Amino acid sequence: MKIVKLSKENGDQVVHQAQAVLQKGGLVVYPTETCYGLGADVENQEAINKLFQYKRRREGKPLSVLVADKKMAERYVELNESAYRLYKRFLPGPMTVVSKSKHVVVPGVASEMGTLGIRISSHPFALALAKAYGKGITATSANASWQKKPYSLEDILKPLTAKQKEKLDLLIDAGQLPKHKASTVVDTTLVETMVVRQGELNLDERSKSLISNSEHNTKELAKRLVLKHWNQMRKQGLVFGLVGDLGTGKTTFTQGIGEYLHLSEKVVSPSYTLVNEYPFSYHNVNGILYHLDPWRLESFLDMQKLGFDTMLGPNKIVVIEWSNKFMNQIETEVEKRGVQFIKVVIEDLGNQQRRIMFSD
């Protein structure tokens, strides 16, 4: 492990040092406008394996990739109109734009759904490094898993074991960085953009509303929401309250969750059974997906008699169709138990289009 102090005078020299380490498959800690990042060559499998030996991969989620400009981004991802607009308006800057991967990166970098997050940093050193290296570099935060966001090298090194420190080849010390929020993460792979993580940049509320042109789009949104809240699901549980008229796609949304969990059994409407249970085993998690339809129930007490209370908890996902019938009671119960709640409203626009609004 080597530490180099960055100054105005030695910037080019340090860029060359970092470039040499990356070319050899090493790991580089470097400053960005949000926090210290951890860089590895996204086209080098040994380098990515080394990164995951240092830092645990979040289940199914992509690593963000630092590039120099839009042209370099297009080597790795397919840019649609939504992405182009975001690049033009916000980049370089503290935003990660998620697009469909072209599968140039090695396994482990893109998400399990074939998406990839691209960063164009506004930090002078990070941008200079991306330009000099000419290939994508990981831009995940440099802290070890479950440690605080790193704004100094001390933040990074203090909690590390000796074995973890051995994985870091070069640390570029730019001093104490301003304590900014993480980058705003925006998914552009659906029909409209979706904010996956709100950071320093604030986007308007339309980012919580999408237009679905097909059952596939509806299912893809469901998958992304489960992926986004996977950690909360493991710790406290996850509840979706679905609102929408007959035939708007509530069961289709739930089927998307089932596909994400790789269920062997097809998810079907619980209109007659009131509740269906689907055990799942995914990402080393053994859990249960509960699918409820309380439309025929007269009171929330009847829903509790179905065992609603026992459905809430770690490693459990509950999807409630027609949740508006008992929305206040559901929200109160879920909040009392500390479970993550996501309200999803589906509106039929005609011509196979659905407006899906969600609050999470």
NUFI-994705 format. One record per residue (C-alpha): z, x, y. Coordinates in steps of 0.25 Angstrom, whole numbers, plus 5000, padded with zeros to 4 digits. Layout:
ZXY...
END
This chain:
500050005000499650055013500050005027499150035039499549995053498449925061498149955075497049935086496650085084496550085068495949945065494550005060495250105051496150005045495049905042494350025035495650045027495749905023494249895019494450015010495649945003494949815001493749884995494649944985495249804981496449824989497349734997497449745012498449675021497849645034498149565047497549435051497749335062498749255053499449355045499249475036498149455026497949515012496549565010495749594997494349594994493949454990492749504981493649604973494449534961495349654960495749644974496049494973496849514960497649614968497949514979498449414969499349514963499949534977499849384981499849264972498649174973498949034978498448944967496948904969496948944983495949034990496249164996495649175011494549275013494449355026493049375030492449435043491549315047490749195043489649275037490649345027491349215024490049155019489949265009491149195002491149045006490248935009490348885023490148745027490048675040491548655041491748805038490748855048491448765059492848825056492248975056491648955069492848885076494048965069493549095063493949205065495349145065496549095057495749005048495349005033494148925030494048885016492548865010491948864997491849004990490549074986491349144975491149284981492649304981493249344968494149244960495449214966494949214980494349074981495148954978495048884964494148774971493148884976493548894991493849014999494549035012493949125023494649195034493949265046495149325053495349335068496249455066495449585071495849665059495649565048494249535054493849675055494249695041493449585036492249635043492449775038492649735024491449645023492049555012493049455011494549495011495649405007496549345018497749295011499049325018499649455014501049405010501449404995501449264989502549164995502949265006502849235021501549255029501449405033501349435048501849585045501749685034503249665032503049525029502049565018502849685012504249645013504249545001503249614992503549684979503149834977502049774968501549684978501549794989500649884979499549774980499349794995498449914998498349915013499249835023498749835038499849825047499549745060500949725063501649585065500549475065500749355073501349245065500149145065499949035054499049055042497649025044497148885044496448855031495248755031494548715019493048685022492548655008492748505009491948415018492848445030493848555033495248545027496448625032497048685021498148765029498448745044498648875051498548935065497248845068497448695069496348605064496348455068496748345059495348325054495548445044496448345036495348245034494048265026492848195022492548185007491148155003491348154988492448144977492248294976492748314990493948224988494348304976494148434983495148394994496148354984496048494977496248564990497448484994498048514981497748664982498248674996499648614992499748674978500948754982501648634988501248554975501948664967503248664975503448524979502348434974501148374980500848224983499548164988499548024995498147964994497747855003496447785002495747654999495147624985494047714981494247824992494547934982496047944980495847964965494748064968495648144976496648144965495648184955495348304964496848344962496648334947495448424947496148524955497248524945496248534934496748414927496148384913496348234915495548164926496348104937496147944937496647834946498047794943497847654948498247594935499247694930499847714944500147864941499347964933499948104929499148224927499848354923499148484928499248624926498648704936498848844944500048864934500648734939501048624929501148494937500748344937499748264946500248124948499148024953499747884958499247754963500347664968499447554973499947454963501447484966502247394975503247494980503547644981504647624972503647584961502947714964504247794962504447714949503147784944503947914946503447964960504648044963504448124950503048154953503448234966503748384964503248524961501948534954501648384955500448314963500548174966499348094971499647954976498447854978498647744988499847814993499847745006500547624999501847704999501447815008502747825016503647825003502747924997502848015009504348005010504548034995503648154995504248205008505648195002505248274990504548384998503248354991501948394998501248265002499748245006499148115011497748095008496947975014495547945009494547855017493247805012492147835022491047785014489847855008490747934998491547995010493047995011493948045022495148115016496248135026497548215021498848265027499548375020
END
